[in-house]
């Protein structure tokens, strides 16, 4: 007789969100606060040089303001 066991539920691993934002961006800070409240771990990188970050991660020019 085979032993039947229910599937084991995966233990949720908290997602880590890395965000790069300018020091003056209030909406980004609000969004990151919302993510924290939802259980995400947030790495908040504040920088005045977002252009180099966008270039490093390959953000296409048409998506850059």
Residue pairs with C-beta under 8 A, 6 or more apart in sequence:
14 39
14 40
14 41
15 40
15 41
16 40
16 41
16 42
16 43
17 32
17 35
17 40
17 41
17 42
17 43
18 43
18 45
19 28
19 31
19 32
19 42
19 43
19 44
19 45
20 45
20 47
20 50
20 53
21 28
21 29
21 32
21 44
21 45
21 46
21 47
21 50
22 28
22 46
22 47
22 48
22 50
23 46
23 47
23 48
29 44
32 42
32 44
35 42
36 42
45 53
47 53
51 64
54 64
